[in-house]
Amino acid sequence: MQQQKKLRIKDIDKQVIKISLIETPGSILFGVGLYSKFVDADAPILPFLQDQAVVNSIIVIGAAIMLWGTYKILMLKLEKSRLQKAAGV
């Protein structure tokens, strides 16, 4: 039983890393969107960032990906904490 808990803890650590990698593009989108929104619009990073609808969409999509990743990681960390207490690790 203890061995299963330790294996699950290792699996949780791997999942956290995987979710962090999946969440990275969301952070990049969010950052680019905020940069495009609040920096001088005369010289955007990319031409399609001149359209405010596109910029707003990028911000929303990036934020949604970040929120999803944060929620998933939080749930995994809570499970890991519970397993560590039960396993005495």
C-alpha positions, -999 to +999 in steps of 0.1 A: +000+000+000+028+024+009+046+016-024+014+025-043+012+058-026+048+066-034+043+056-070+012+079-072+033+107-057+059+103-084+031+102-110+017+134-096+051+151-099+053+141-136+018+153-142+026+187-126+056+191-149+034+181-180+007+206-171+032+233-165+045+228-200+010+228-214+003+260-195+033+279-209+017+289-242-012+304-222+012+325-202+029+337-234-004+345-251-016+364-220+017+384-218+017+392-255-020+403-253-013+426-223+018+440-240-002+447-272-031+462-252-011+486-230+020+495-251+020+520-280-002+506-308+017+523-335+043+496-337+028+462-328+050+431-324+029+414-351+006+430-377-025+412-366-021+427-331-034+460-344-070+447-341-082+451-306-107+422-310-078+399-317-058+412-287-088+408-264-093+372-276-056+364-270-059+378-235-090+357-227-076+325-243-043+329-224-061+336-191-083+306-196-054+283-202-036+297-172-066+292-150-071+256-162-035+248-155-036+265-120-067+245-111-052+212-122-019+218-105-037+228-073-058+197-073-027+175-079-008+193-051-037+187-027-038+150-035+000+148-031-002+164+003-029+140+014-009+110+001+023+122+019+005+126+052-011+091+048+023+075+037+043+093+064+067+107+038 
